[in-house]
Amino acid sequence: MKKYLLTGAAGFIASVVAKMLLEQGAEVVGLDNLNQAYDVRMKEYRLAELSKLPGFSFHKLDVSDRSLLQDNKLTGQGFDAVINLAARAGVRDSLEDPWVYLETNATGTLNLLELCRQENINKFLLASTAGLYGDDAVLPTPETSATDRPLQAYAASKKAAEALAHAYHYLYGIDITIVRYFNVYGPAGRPDSVMFRFVKWIQEEMPVHLNGDGGQSRGFTYVEDIARGTISALQPLGFEIINLGGHELMTINTLIKSLEEITGNQSEIVQHPRHPADILTSQADVSKAKSLLDWEPQVSLEEGIGKVVEWYLKEQSWAKDIKTD
């Protein structure tokens, strides 16, 4: 039986990765500090769902705390891999408190890499972001595109994490895969994400706050596709950086229209200026993931959006009270 240390376990993507690993018969030890970067009730919901599954255990720990290197919950456990999905995410919030982004995303990664070195754990997977490519990348964007000009502290902190990961691969021979995620969405998603916000606002007949003219576009990726790719990337690869992203590009205006059609509600649009830290268009070139992992997205946007709305309606009694800012 494989045994994995999974950080950010109460998070959106990590909780789905954990569920898939557990269904495959693995043991998953989850870490999360349950911070209040967004409404913690969503994290508690995901954690409660995971706690129903055999093979899952959880520790409330902060990856940025160096003391975890001596914590007996993590030392001497014989982990087959560390899957680092703990992160402070979100573009705009990183402008308000860049320090916590650096602590979690860079220092947290360093602590976990050091744990791998100390404990002879030979596989480390790091979740990174398409935000590294900035606003001038060729579309669809390959992994070879420049990443040395991030637009905000969030992307910059992930660039630091990637650099640390390469250093530990070079110095200590740790097998490391970095997966760069593109615009992940799905049921029980982050409440500060565009998909959750729009579903809630339109279903509850609240004003829809739109930054820019809505012409900005994203290659949205369904969370189960992302989780499959992440798990595939646990195989031995040496050192690789791999995009995991959606195959269908959609503008924000089209997304709003799609949700209006599904819910049967019309939205009242409140327009705001486009935020300078937002990327205009983001779409992944996933040919490398296809070649190395035999992976490609399978869930269409139409199907995936429908599943998000279906989940919201099922959980509406409490989800309608989740804060979206």
Phi, psi and omega in degrees: 000128177286147180231123185239141168263119184241117180265155185070031191298333178273001180282170186300300184288316184299323181295326178286321174301315179301314181300317180295318179296317179296321178293337176275359178095008179279163171259133182235122173258114184262140173240144172194144177266359177052044179291170184255038175300328167217174187312114188291344178299329177291321178293320179295323177298311181297318182295322178297322178294319179292324183294345177282348188262137178293143177096358181255133171228158188222140174229131177277098182221154180254122184295338180280355179271115185297339182296344180295343178291343177247007183282123184290353173287341183245333181275146178067023185263351177066042179292140175280334180198156169251126178249105186264094176251005174291133180195149160271118183244173179104123185291307189291322181296333180290344174282335182277321182219073182295337183296317182292332176293317179294319181297313183286309190281324181263302180297321177300317177297317178301315180300319182287325173296319178294324175299318177300317180296313183293323187261006181055043174270117192266003177231129178228127176244131181242127173275125178237195191223147173294344179300341178296335185283349177069205189249007185240012185285152172295149181240138347299154191266121175274167181294341181280354179295152183297142179229020186264009179227064179296152186266348181203172186296329179301305180296322180297321180292328176288325175298319177298318179298318178298318180296319177297320180299317179296320179300319180288329173295314182295315185282322191238001175072018179291133177285118188231130172240130176252124177251126179261115183274145177240108165049065184276138179218165178159179178301145181057036180286178179296130183289347176266005179275158182298322184293312180296315181302311184293320178299312181296310184299317183286317180295323181270006179056044176259160176300141177262118182270119186244122177268121184087195184267002180084000179278350177294147188230155182221145170269083185295146183232125181289141191298325180292326173298315179299317180296319177300314180296320179298315180293321177299328181285359176281352177291158179296125182224356183085256170222119181218147171245126189226128173286138168234112186205172185282158183255355180240122180270136180221135174282160179295323177299319179293323177300315179300315180297321179297317180291325176298319180294318182292317184276339184078012181249147173265144183255149172262114184272127172248111188268139177234162177297147175296134181284135184296340180275353180277139177275140183290314182219139179220122178208135186270140161271114185250023180296328179292319177298322178296317183289313186274325188247355188054045185241141167204155180298144181241333185270121180290158178299320180300314180293315183296317178297320177300321180291325178295313180296319179301316179296316182299317181295323179294322184255017189300330184302327176247331183295332180294341180265357179293132179287138182253009178225000000 
